[in-house]
Amino acid sequence: MRHSATFTFITPAAREIYRTLAPEMEEIGPRSMVRVALGGEDSLVLSVTAEDIPSLRAALNLWLRLVSVAGEMLAMTGAGPRENRGAAGPGR
């Protein structure tokens, strides 16, 4: 029996997070499959499918953390969408 979960993240940084995570989709294990896609300008969709519950849990733990870290790094570095940087821009 296959198990799946889909999460949609609404964020102005969706495109940047997608570009950060897209190369990681090549590193999928044999018992799970992960797909990251843009659902619109401000929407990131994470879909995980696995052969069993432990594999689904492991894949979700990894990929939800990757999404979180990517968002945190974009916020810390000011590399996110321009509308979030303020009028003067980063470092000014």
Backbone atoms as SQL, in Angstrom:
CREATE TABLE atoms (id INTEGER PRIMARY KEY, chain TEXT, resi INTEGER, resn TEXT, atom TEXT, x REAL, y REAL, z REAL);
INSERT INTO atoms VALUES
  (1, 'A', 1, 'MET', 'N', 0.839, -1.179, 0.000),
  (2, 'A', 1, 'MET', 'CA', 0.000, 0.000, 0.000),
  (3, 'A', 1, 'MET', 'C', 0.887, 1.246, 0.000),
  (4, 'A', 2, 'ARG', 'N', 0.572, 2.170, -0.865),
  (5, 'A', 2, 'ARG', 'CA', 1.335, 3.423, -0.938),
  (6, 'A', 2, 'ARG', 'C', 0.666, 4.469, -0.054),
  (7, 'A', 3, 'HIS', 'N', 1.497, 5.308, 0.542),
  (8, 'A', 3, 'HIS', 'CA', 1.035, 6.389, 1.407),
  (9, 'A', 3, 'HIS', 'C', 1.554, 7.704, 0.841),
  (10, 'A', 4, 'SER', 'N', 0.778, 8.776, 1.017),
  (11, 'A', 4, 'SER', 'CA', 1.238, 10.062, 0.481),
  (12, 'A', 4, 'SER', 'C', 0.760, 11.214, 1.356),
  (13, 'A', 5, 'ALA', 'N', 1.477, 12.315, 1.222),
  (14, 'A', 5, 'ALA', 'CA', 1.133, 13.561, 1.920),
  (15, 'A', 5, 'ALA', 'C', 1.530, 14.717, 1.014),
  (16, 'A', 6, 'THR', 'N', 0.695, 15.755, 1.020),
  (17, 'A', 6, 'THR', 'CA', 0.979, 16.947, 0.226),
  (18, 'A', 6, 'THR', 'C', 0.829, 18.172, 1.115),
  (19, 'A', 7, 'PHE', 'N', 1.811, 19.055, 1.038),
  (20, 'A', 7, 'PHE', 'CA', 1.796, 20.307, 1.791),
  (21, 'A', 7, 'PHE', 'C', 1.920, 21.461, 0.815),
  (22, 'A', 8, 'THR', 'N', 1.174, 22.524, 1.057),
  (23, 'A', 8, 'THR', 'CA', 1.289, 23.738, 0.266),
  (24, 'A', 8, 'THR', 'C', 1.721, 24.861, 1.188),
  (25, 'A', 9, 'PHE', 'N', 2.823, 25.512, 0.839),
  (26, 'A', 9, 'PHE', 'CA', 3.352, 26.620, 1.615),
  (27, 'A', 9, 'PHE', 'C', 3.077, 27.908, 0.850),
  (28, 'A', 10, 'ILE', 'N', 2.395, 28.842, 1.477),
  (29, 'A', 10, 'ILE', 'CA', 2.117, 30.136, 0.868),
  (30, 'A', 10, 'ILE', 'C', 3.152, 31.118, 1.413),
  (31, 'A', 11, 'THR', 'N', 4.031, 31.581, 0.530),
  (32, 'A', 11, 'THR', 'CA', 5.106, 32.486, 0.931),
  (33, 'A', 11, 'THR', 'C', 5.576, 33.277, -0.283),
  (34, 'A', 12, 'PRO', 'N', 5.929, 34.541, -0.094),
  (35, 'A', 12, 'PRO', 'CA', 6.479, 35.300, -1.209),
  (36, 'A', 12, 'PRO', 'C', 7.828, 34.750, -1.682),
  (37, 'A', 13, 'ALA', 'N', 8.462, 33.899, -0.886),
  (38, 'A', 13, 'ALA', 'CA', 9.763, 33.319, -1.240),
  (39, 'A', 13, 'ALA', 'C', 9.628, 31.953, -1.916),
  (40, 'A', 14, 'ALA', 'N', 8.434, 31.600, -2.384),
  (41, 'A', 14, 'ALA', 'CA', 8.202, 30.270, -2.972),
  (42, 'A', 14, 'ALA', 'C', 9.177, 29.963, -4.102),
  (43, 'A', 15, 'ARG', 'N', 9.381, 30.904, -5.007),
  (44, 'A', 15, 'ARG', 'CA', 10.262, 30.664, -6.155),
  (45, 'A', 15, 'ARG', 'C', 11.701, 30.439, -5.695),
  (46, 'A', 16, 'GLU', 'N', 12.185, 31.220, -4.737),
  (47, 'A', 16, 'GLU', 'CA', 13.550, 31.073, -4.246),
  (48, 'A', 16, 'GLU', 'C', 13.725, 29.743, -3.508),
  (49, 'A', 17, 'ILE', 'N', 12.745, 29.367, -2.695),
  (50, 'A', 17, 'ILE', 'CA', 12.819, 28.087, -1.982),
  (51, 'A', 17, 'ILE', 'C', 12.800, 26.932, -2.986),
  (52, 'A', 18, 'TYR', 'N', 11.953, 27.039, -4.002),
  (53, 'A', 18, 'TYR', 'CA', 11.911, 25.998, -5.039),
  (54, 'A', 18, 'TYR', 'C', 13.281, 25.838, -5.710),
  (55, 'A', 19, 'ARG', 'N', 13.896, 26.947, -6.096),
  (56, 'A', 19, 'ARG', 'CA', 15.209, 26.876, -6.757),
  (57, 'A', 19, 'ARG', 'C', 16.268, 26.273, -5.828),
  (58, 'A', 20, 'THR', 'N', 16.130, 26.498, -4.538),
  (59, 'A', 20, 'THR', 'CA', 17.074, 25.943, -3.572),
  (60, 'A', 20, 'THR', 'C', 16.893, 24.432, -3.438),
  (61, 'A', 21, 'LEU', 'N', 15.638, 23.957, -3.445),
  (62, 'A', 21, 'LEU', 'CA', 15.358, 22.547, -3.191),
  (63, 'A', 21, 'LEU', 'C', 15.312, 21.666, -4.430),
  (64, 'A', 22, 'ALA', 'N', 15.094, 22.233, -5.596),
  (65, 'A', 22, 'ALA', 'CA', 14.938, 21.430, -6.814),
  (66, 'A', 22, 'ALA', 'C', 16.106, 20.464, -7.059),
  (67, 'A', 23, 'PRO', 'N', 17.364, 20.885, -6.874),
  (68, 'A', 23, 'PRO', 'CA', 18.469, 19.933, -7.099),
  (69, 'A', 23, 'PRO', 'C', 18.444, 18.737, -6.139),
  (70, 'A', 24, 'GLU', 'N', 17.834, 18.892, -4.981),
  (71, 'A', 24, 'GLU', 'CA', 17.789, 17.810, -3.991),
  (72, 'A', 24, 'GLU', 'C', 16.827, 16.699, -4.382),
  (73, 'A', 25, 'MET', 'N', 15.914, 16.955, -5.314),
  (74, 'A', 25, 'MET', 'CA', 14.959, 15.927, -5.719),
  (75, 'A', 25, 'MET', 'C', 15.655, 14.745, -6.370),
  (76, 'A', 26, 'GLU', 'N', 16.872, 14.916, -6.842),
  (77, 'A', 26, 'GLU', 'CA', 17.620, 13.821, -7.433),
  (78, 'A', 26, 'GLU', 'C', 18.101, 12.821, -6.384),
  (79, 'A', 27, 'GLU', 'N', 18.090, 13.190, -5.122),
  (80, 'A', 27, 'GLU', 'CA', 18.605, 12.359, -4.037),
  (81, 'A', 27, 'GLU', 'C', 17.495, 11.603, -3.315),
  (82, 'A', 28, 'ILE', 'N', 16.572, 11.030, -4.050),
  (83, 'A', 28, 'ILE', 'CA', 15.424, 10.339, -3.451),
  (84, 'A', 28, 'ILE', 'C', 15.803, 8.891, -3.153),
  (85, 'A', 29, 'GLY', 'N', 15.364, 8.401, -1.996),
  (86, 'A', 29, 'GLY', 'CA', 15.644, 7.025, -1.615),
  (87, 'A', 29, 'GLY', 'C', 14.787, 6.035, -2.389),
  (88, 'A', 30, 'PRO', 'N', 15.073, 4.740, -2.251),
  (89, 'A', 30, 'PRO', 'CA', 14.360, 3.725, -3.029),
  (90, 'A', 30, 'PRO', 'C', 12.913, 3.484, -2.594),
  (91, 'A', 31, 'ARG', 'N', 12.553, 3.866, -1.356),
  (92, 'A', 31, 'ARG', 'CA', 11.203, 3.582, -0.866),
  (93, 'A', 31, 'ARG', 'C', 10.302, 4.801, -0.815),
  (94, 'A', 32, 'SER', 'N', 10.797, 5.959, -1.231),
  (95, 'A', 32, 'SER', 'CA', 9.961, 7.155, -1.218),
  (96, 'A', 32, 'SER', 'C', 10.256, 8.028, -2.431),
  (97, 'A', 33, 'MET', 'N', 9.283, 8.846, -2.775),
  (98, 'A', 33, 'MET', 'CA', 9.412, 9.758, -3.898),
  (99, 'A', 33, 'MET', 'C', 8.952, 11.134, -3.448),
  (100, 'A', 34, 'VAL', 'N', 9.715, 12.162, -3.801),
  (101, 'A', 34, 'VAL', 'CA', 9.401, 13.530, -3.391),
  (102, 'A', 34, 'VAL', 'C', 9.322, 14.404, -4.631),
  (103, 'A', 35, 'ARG', 'N', 8.336, 15.292, -4.629),
  (104, 'A', 35, 'ARG', 'CA', 8.200, 16.250, -5.729),
  (105, 'A', 35, 'ARG', 'C', 7.975, 17.624, -5.117),
  (106, 'A', 36, 'VAL', 'N', 8.754, 18.587, -5.558),
  (107, 'A', 36, 'VAL', 'CA', 8.581, 19.983, -5.158),
  (108, 'A', 36, 'VAL', 'C', 8.213, 20.739, -6.423),
  (109, 'A', 37, 'ALA', 'N', 7.162, 21.560, -6.333),
  (110, 'A', 37, 'ALA', 'CA', 6.707, 22.304, -7.505),
  (111, 'A', 37, 'ALA', 'C', 6.182, 23.662, -7.074),
  (112, 'A', 38, 'LEU', 'N', 6.140, 24.573, -8.032),
  (113, 'A', 38, 'LEU', 'CA', 5.518, 25.871, -7.781),
  (114, 'A', 38, 'LEU', 'C', 4.037, 25.748, -8.104),
  (115, 'A', 39, 'GLY', 'N', 3.214, 26.216, -7.180),
  (116, 'A', 39, 'GLY', 'CA', 1.771, 26.198, -7.395),
  (117, 'A', 39, 'GLY', 'C', 1.252, 27.563, -7.793),
  (118, 'A', 40, 'GLY', 'N', 2.132, 28.503, -7.998),
  (119, 'A', 40, 'GLY', 'CA', 1.798, 29.885, -8.324),
  (120, 'A', 40, 'GLY', 'C', 2.955, 30.764, -7.886),
  (121, 'A', 41, 'GLU', 'N', 2.802, 32.062, -8.017),
  (122, 'A', 41, 'GLU', 'CA', 3.878, 32.994, -7.648),
  (123, 'A', 41, 'GLU', 'C', 4.280, 32.874, -6.177),
  (124, 'A', 42, 'ASP', 'N', 3.325, 32.625, -5.307),
  (125, 'A', 42, 'ASP', 'CA', 3.626, 32.583, -3.875),
  (126, 'A', 42, 'ASP', 'C', 3.232, 31.255, -3.241),
  (127, 'A', 43, 'SER', 'N', 3.300, 30.173, -4.004),
  (128, 'A', 43, 'SER', 'CA', 2.867, 28.870, -3.515),
  (129, 'A', 43, 'SER', 'C', 3.878, 27.786, -3.877),
  (130, 'A', 44, 'LEU', 'N', 4.350, 27.074, -2.866),
  (131, 'A', 44, 'LEU', 'CA', 5.275, 25.959, -3.046),
  (132, 'A', 44, 'LEU', 'C', 4.549, 24.689, -2.612),
  (133, 'A', 45, 'VAL', 'N', 4.554, 23.667, -3.465),
  (134, 'A', 45, 'VAL', 'CA', 3.848, 22.419, -3.176),
  (135, 'A', 45, 'VAL', 'C', 4.877, 21.306, -2.988),
  (136, 'A', 46, 'LEU', 'N', 4.787, 20.630, -1.849),
  (137, 'A', 46, 'LEU', 'CA', 5.648, 19.500, -1.513),
  (138, 'A', 46, 'LEU', 'C', 4.780, 18.251, -1.480),
  (139, 'A', 47, 'SER', 'N', 5.088, 17.272, -2.322),
  (140, 'A', 47, 'SER', 'CA', 4.344, 16.009, -2.363),
  (141, 'A', 47, 'SER', 'C', 5.299, 14.866, -2.069),
  (142, 'A', 48, 'VAL', 'N', 4.928, 14.032, -1.105),
  (143, 'A', 48, 'VAL', 'CA', 5.757, 12.898, -0.709),
  (144, 'A', 48, 'VAL', 'C', 4.922, 11.627, -0.815),
  (145, 'A', 49, 'THR', 'N', 5.461, 10.603, -1.471),
  (146, 'A', 49, 'THR', 'CA', 4.810, 9.302, -1.586),
  (147, 'A', 49, 'THR', 'C', 5.808, 8.254, -1.132),
  (148, 'A', 50, 'ALA', 'N', 5.321, 7.252, -0.370),
  (149, 'A', 50, 'ALA', 'CA', 6.227, 6.222, 0.141),
  (150, 'A', 50, 'ALA', 'C', 5.536, 4.871, 0.176),
  (151, 'A', 51, 'GLU', 'N', 6.363, 3.841, 0.204),
  (152, 'A', 51, 'GLU', 'CA', 5.872, 2.467, 0.236),
  (153, 'A', 51, 'GLU', 'C', 5.256, 2.095, 1.585),
  (154, 'A', 52, 'ASP', 'N', 5.726, 2.711, 2.670),
  (155, 'A', 52, 'ASP', 'CA', 5.246, 2.370, 4.002),
  (156, 'A', 52, 'ASP', 'C', 5.286, 3.603, 4.897),
  (157, 'A', 53, 'ILE', 'N', 4.650, 3.500, 6.048),
  (158, 'A', 53, 'ILE', 'CA', 4.550, 4.636, 6.972),
  (159, 'A', 53, 'ILE', 'C', 5.920, 5.085, 7.487),
  (160, 'A', 54, 'PRO', 'N', 6.811, 4.191, 7.900),
  (161, 'A', 54, 'PRO', 'CA', 8.130, 4.665, 8.355),
  (162, 'A', 54, 'PRO', 'C', 8.889, 5.445, 7.276),
  (163, 'A', 55, 'SER', 'N', 8.791, 5.009, 6.031),
  (164, 'A', 55, 'SER', 'CA', 9.458, 5.726, 4.941),
  (165, 'A', 55, 'SER', 'C', 8.818, 7.084, 4.718),
  (166, 'A', 56, 'LEU', 'N', 7.497, 7.157, 4.823),
  (167, 'A', 56, 'LEU', 'CA', 6.798, 8.438, 4.676),
  (168, 'A', 56, 'LEU', 'C', 7.219, 9.397, 5.782),
  (169, 'A', 57, 'ARG', 'N', 7.259, 8.893, 7.012),
  (170, 'A', 57, 'ARG', 'CA', 7.664, 9.727, 8.145),
  (171, 'A', 57, 'ARG', 'C', 9.075, 10.250, 7.959),
  (172, 'A', 58, 'ALA', 'N', 9.989, 9.384, 7.557),
  (173, 'A', 58, 'ALA', 'CA', 11.383, 9.791, 7.377),
  (174, 'A', 58, 'ALA', 'C', 11.514, 10.842, 6.272),
  (175, 'A', 59, 'ALA', 'N', 10.832, 10.625, 5.159),
  (176, 'A', 59, 'ALA', 'CA', 10.895, 11.580, 4.053),
  (177, 'A', 59, 'ALA', 'C', 10.273, 12.912, 4.450),
  (178, 'A', 60, 'LEU', 'N', 9.156, 12.871, 5.161),
  (179, 'A', 60, 'LEU', 'CA', 8.518, 14.118, 5.610),
  (180, 'A', 60, 'LEU', 'C', 9.409, 14.875, 6.579),
  (181, 'A', 61, 'ASN', 'N', 10.019, 14.156, 7.519),
  (182, 'A', 61, 'ASN', 'CA', 10.937, 14.819, 8.456),
  (183, 'A', 61, 'ASN', 'C', 12.035, 15.558, 7.705),
  (184, 'A', 62, 'LEU', 'N', 12.629, 14.891, 6.739),
  (185, 'A', 62, 'LEU', 'CA', 13.718, 15.489, 5.977),
  (186, 'A', 62, 'LEU', 'C', 13.240, 16.681, 5.155),
  (187, 'A', 63, 'TRP', 'N', 12.196, 16.499, 4.359),
  (188, 'A', 63, 'TRP', 'CA', 11.792, 17.541, 3.420),
  (189, 'A', 63, 'TRP', 'C', 11.100, 18.720, 4.079),
  (190, 'A', 64, 'LEU', 'N', 10.347, 18.495, 5.147),
  (191, 'A', 64, 'LEU', 'CA', 9.767, 19.637, 5.862),
  (192, 'A', 64, 'LEU', 'C', 10.878, 20.468, 6.498),
  (193, 'A', 65, 'ARG', 'N', 11.911, 19.791, 6.984),
  (194, 'A', 65, 'ARG', 'CA', 13.056, 20.506, 7.553),
  (195, 'A', 65, 'ARG', 'C', 13.817, 21.269, 6.464),
  (196, 'A', 66, 'LEU', 'N', 13.985, 20.672, 5.284),
  (197, 'A', 66, 'LEU', 'CA', 14.667, 21.360, 4.190),
  (198, 'A', 66, 'LEU', 'C', 13.920, 22.628, 3.777),
  (199, 'A', 67, 'VAL', 'N', 12.601, 22.556, 3.704),
  (200, 'A', 67, 'VAL', 'CA', 11.810, 23.742, 3.366),
  (201, 'A', 67, 'VAL', 'C', 12.009, 24.812, 4.432),
  (202, 'A', 68, 'SER', 'N', 11.962, 24.409, 5.692),
  (203, 'A', 68, 'SER', 'CA', 12.129, 25.346, 6.795),
  (204, 'A', 68, 'SER', 'C', 13.501, 26.011, 6.766),
  (205, 'A', 69, 'VAL', 'N', 14.546, 25.226, 6.598),
  (206, 'A', 69, 'VAL', 'CA', 15.906, 25.765, 6.587),
  (207, 'A', 69, 'VAL', 'C', 16.107, 26.686, 5.383),
  (208, 'A', 70, 'ALA', 'N', 15.586, 26.311, 4.228),
  (209, 'A', 70, 'ALA', 'CA', 15.719, 27.168, 3.045),
  (210, 'A', 70, 'ALA', 'C', 15.068, 28.525, 3.295),
  (211, 'A', 71, 'GLY', 'N', 13.884, 28.536, 3.883),
  (212, 'A', 71, 'GLY', 'CA', 13.216, 29.800, 4.202),
  (213, 'A', 71, 'GLY', 'C', 13.995, 30.620, 5.213),
  (214, 'A', 72, 'GLU', 'N', 14.535, 29.961, 6.239),
  (215, 'A', 72, 'GLU', 'CA', 15.325, 30.658, 7.251),
  (216, 'A', 72, 'GLU', 'C', 16.592, 31.269, 6.649),
  (217, 'A', 73, 'MET', 'N', 17.261, 30.535, 5.778),
  (218, 'A', 73, 'MET', 'CA', 18.493, 31.036, 5.158),
  (219, 'A', 73, 'MET', 'C', 18.198, 32.221, 4.240),
  (220, 'A', 74, 'LEU', 'N', 17.111, 32.160, 3.491),
  (221, 'A', 74, 'LEU', 'CA', 16.733, 33.287, 2.639),
  (222, 'A', 74, 'LEU', 'C', 16.452, 34.525, 3.488),
  (223, 'A', 75, 'ALA', 'N', 15.778, 34.343, 4.609),
  (224, 'A', 75, 'ALA', 'CA', 15.475, 35.475, 5.492),
  (225, 'A', 75, 'ALA', 'C', 16.753, 36.045, 6.115),
  (226, 'A', 76, 'MET', 'N', 17.659, 35.161, 6.535),
  (227, 'A', 76, 'MET', 'CA', 18.894, 35.613, 7.183),
  (228, 'A', 76, 'MET', 'C', 19.825, 36.349, 6.226),
  (229, 'A', 77, 'THR', 'N', 19.866, 35.893, 4.984),
  (230, 'A', 77, 'THR', 'CA', 20.798, 36.478, 4.026),
  (231, 'A', 77, 'THR', 'C', 20.202, 37.634, 3.241),
  (232, 'A', 78, 'GLY', 'N', 18.904, 37.838, 3.377),
  (233, 'A', 78, 'GLY', 'CA', 18.245, 38.885, 2.610),
  (234, 'A', 78, 'GLY', 'C', 18.097, 38.528, 1.146),
  (235, 'A', 79, 'ALA', 'N', 18.213, 37.243, 0.817),
  (236, 'A', 79, 'ALA', 'CA', 18.141, 36.798, -0.580),
  (237, 'A', 79, 'ALA', 'C', 16.719, 36.494, -1.024),
  (238, 'A', 80, 'GLY', 'N', 15.746, 36.743, -0.170),
  (239, 'A', 80, 'GLY', 'CA', 14.355, 36.472, -0.517),
  (240, 'A', 80, 'GLY', 'C', 13.811, 37.497, -1.489),
  (241, 'A', 81, 'PRO', 'N', 12.517, 37.481, -1.702),
  (242, 'A', 81, 'PRO', 'CA', 11.883, 38.414, -2.638),
  (243, 'A', 81, 'PRO', 'C', 12.147, 39.863, -2.254),
  (244, 'A', 82, 'ARG', 'N', 12.296, 40.712, -3.228),
  (245, 'A', 82, 'ARG', 'CA', 12.612, 42.135, -2.999),
  (246, 'A', 82, 'ARG', 'C', 11.576, 42.826, -2.137),
  (247, 'A', 83, 'GLU', 'N', 10.305, 42.482, -2.246),
  (248, 'A', 83, 'GLU', 'CA', 9.290, 43.170, -1.457),
  (249, 'A', 83, 'GLU', 'C', 9.455, 42.943, 0.046),
  (250, 'A', 84, 'ASN', 'N', 10.227, 41.921, 0.454),
  (251, 'A', 84, 'ASN', 'CA', 10.452, 41.651, 1.869),
  (252, 'A', 84, 'ASN', 'C', 11.705, 42.323, 2.400),
  (253, 'A', 85, 'ARG', 'N', 12.481, 42.975, 1.554),
  (254, 'A', 85, 'ARG', 'CA', 13.759, 43.535, 1.986),
  (255, 'A', 85, 'ARG', 'C', 13.653, 44.967, 2.531),
  (256, 'A', 86, 'GLY', 'N', 12.546, 45.585, 2.364),
  (257, 'A', 86, 'GLY', 'CA', 12.424, 46.973, 2.823),
  (258, 'A', 86, 'GLY', 'C', 12.834, 47.928, 1.728),
  (259, 'A', 87, 'ALA', 'N', 12.517, 49.202, 1.895),
  (260, 'A', 87, 'ALA', 'CA', 12.739, 50.202, 0.861),
  (261, 'A', 87, 'ALA', 'C', 14.219, 50.434, 0.567),
  (262, 'A', 88, 'ALA', 'N', 15.066, 50.378, 1.585),
  (263, 'A', 88, 'ALA', 'CA', 16.484, 50.674, 1.391),
  (264, 'A', 88, 'ALA', 'C', 17.270, 49.464, 0.891),
  (265, 'A', 89, 'GLY', 'N', 16.718, 48.259, 1.009),
  (266, 'A', 89, 'GLY', 'CA', 17.415, 47.060, 0.584),
  (267, 'A', 89, 'GLY', 'C', 18.304, 46.561, 1.713),
  (268, 'A', 90, 'PRO', 'N', 18.897, 45.388, 1.547),
  (269, 'A', 90, 'PRO', 'CA', 19.704, 44.797, 2.617),
  (270, 'A', 90, 'PRO', 'C', 21.012, 45.559, 2.821),
  (271, 'A', 91, 'GLY', 'N', 21.439, 45.634, 4.058),
  (272, 'A', 91, 'GLY', 'CA', 22.725, 46.202, 4.386),
  (273, 'A', 91, 'GLY', 'C', 22.790, 47.720, 4.299),
  (274, 'A', 92, 'ARG', 'N', 21.680, 48.391, 4.177),
  (275, 'A', 92, 'ARG', 'CA', 21.692, 49.860, 4.116),
  (276, 'A', 92, 'ARG', 'C', 21.011, 50.452, 5.295);
